[in-house]
Amino acid sequence: MNIMVQIFKETLLTSLILFLMTACSDDKKELKIIVEPTSFHFEQTGGSKKFGITPNEPATFQSSEAWCKVTSESSTPVQAIYNITVEPNTTPDVRNAIITVSVKEHVQEINVEQAAYIQSDEPEKYTVRENLTTHQLINEMGLGINLGNTLDAVGDWIDPSNILNYEQAWGSPIITQEIIEGYAKAGYSSLRIPVSWGNLLSDDFKVHPDLMDRVEKILNWTLDCGMVAIINIHHENEWIKQVPTDSKAKEKFTSIWKQICERFEKYGDHLLFEPMNEIGYDEIWTPWSGSEADKAKALGYVNDLNQLFVDIVRNSGGNNAKRHLLVEIYNTNLEYAYDPLFKMPNDPANRLALTVHYYTPANFAILGGGEVVDWGVGRESWGTEADFKELNDNMDLLKKNCVDKGIPVIIGEYCADSRNRTKEVIRLFCVSVTEAIYSRGMCPMLWDTPGGQYNRQTCQFDDPLFLEEMMAIPVKYPRN
């Protein structure tokens, strides 16, 4: 009897052990953790890539290197998604990091490799200098000029069969390397390249590849000459104005800037981005109509556009994470640069400058001589004592309220209408404005178009004295 009891007990114990082992095995199957992928390669410029953990369980992460970090991206009940973000590699060596992932009792390692920094034969073209402030870059930009009425030309009458038809639509010859080199040989250090990206834009907001290729070709000619370049969205104000209040317009703006960021991500700090051109909301507020609340609303929309632009560029990663950017004040009018309602965007890179346009007095800079409109008559001359006082007072206000407070400024456009005016008075105005800007630590960028100061056929300035007086300004006011 005792033997039978003993056998029964042993059998029962064995069954219990087998049951518990099976149960434990089932638990482990239920808690099986999958981390994938488990290895990553990053280019020298860095960026972000995603990995997932299945199932979605609380996880901790430990990176072996400070330049490699993990942040949460999104999650579902089934899977958690995380970002691995890698800073640009400024060392000449390939570098590696190990991220240790711990989920309950499961431990998994993720291997991260990043390419080395290779010194380029053209460092200014692809390199982002870590310690270069935006103010220092503005100094490097020296005297600037616009490639106006070219890539920004628009019109429903333009034959869309060839992207070059847009380039020539407003009087410009097809841009060549010689034309771009002519600006640099003349002494200009920066070129603003206005672009209307809406030309041949698809219904799902894809930029036509021919336009993207053309912009990049002209950009490379510019950078190869040692000049700093600016690319923007130009002449598309009607739909851009809707971005703060219309989801479709916001999608369009976001899509275009994401494509620009992706295409030009590899270029260094000799390429700046500018979000838009001369955006204002006259239907909401003007200095002559509307309440303070209306003004706050109108300026607030421009603030929103600037912030959206900065966020898009910074989130695109690579060199764009630290690219120097321009942001626009309301209507690009000077007085709004220091209006309390204007807000500089939040920028983790702290690499922003303001862009202002200067067409003052409007009845000289905008209207032709003797031209009559409902708000005034075009002056034929400029240069009185009162004119110089107005110019210098305006530039003093910009310097005092922006430059002296650590906010870099470019004057992205200025010129005078040449109709019914002598070349001498045009020269006096343009040179005087340039000197007033440059001498106060800002970058002047002359608005120049086909038939303007620079002859795109001869690749020279038609008025040699204009160029001589312009190029004397940097000599008179040397910069470090």
Secondary structure, DSSP 8 states (H G I E B T S, - for coil): -HHHHHHHHHHHHHHHHHHHHHHHHHHHHHT--EEE--EEEE-TT-EEEEEEEES---EEEEESSTTEEEEEEEE-SS-EEEEEEE----SSS-EEEEEEEEETTEEEEEEEEE------SSHHHH---TT--HHHHHHHT-SEEE--SSTT---TTS-TT-HHHHHHTTS-----HHHHHHHHHHT--EEEE---TTTT--TT----HHHHHHHHHHHHHHHHTT-EEEEE--S-HHHHTTTTT-HHHHHHHHHHHHHHHHHTTT--TTEEEE--SS---TTT-BTTB--HHHHHHHHHHHHHHHHHHHHHHHHT-GGGGG--EEEEEEEEEGGGGG-TT------TT--EEEEEEE--SHHHHTS-TT-EETTEE--S----HHHHHHHHHHHHHHHHHTGGGT--EEEEEE----TT--HHHHHHHHHHHHHHHHTTT-EEEE---TTSSEETTTTEES-HHHHHHHHHHHHHS---
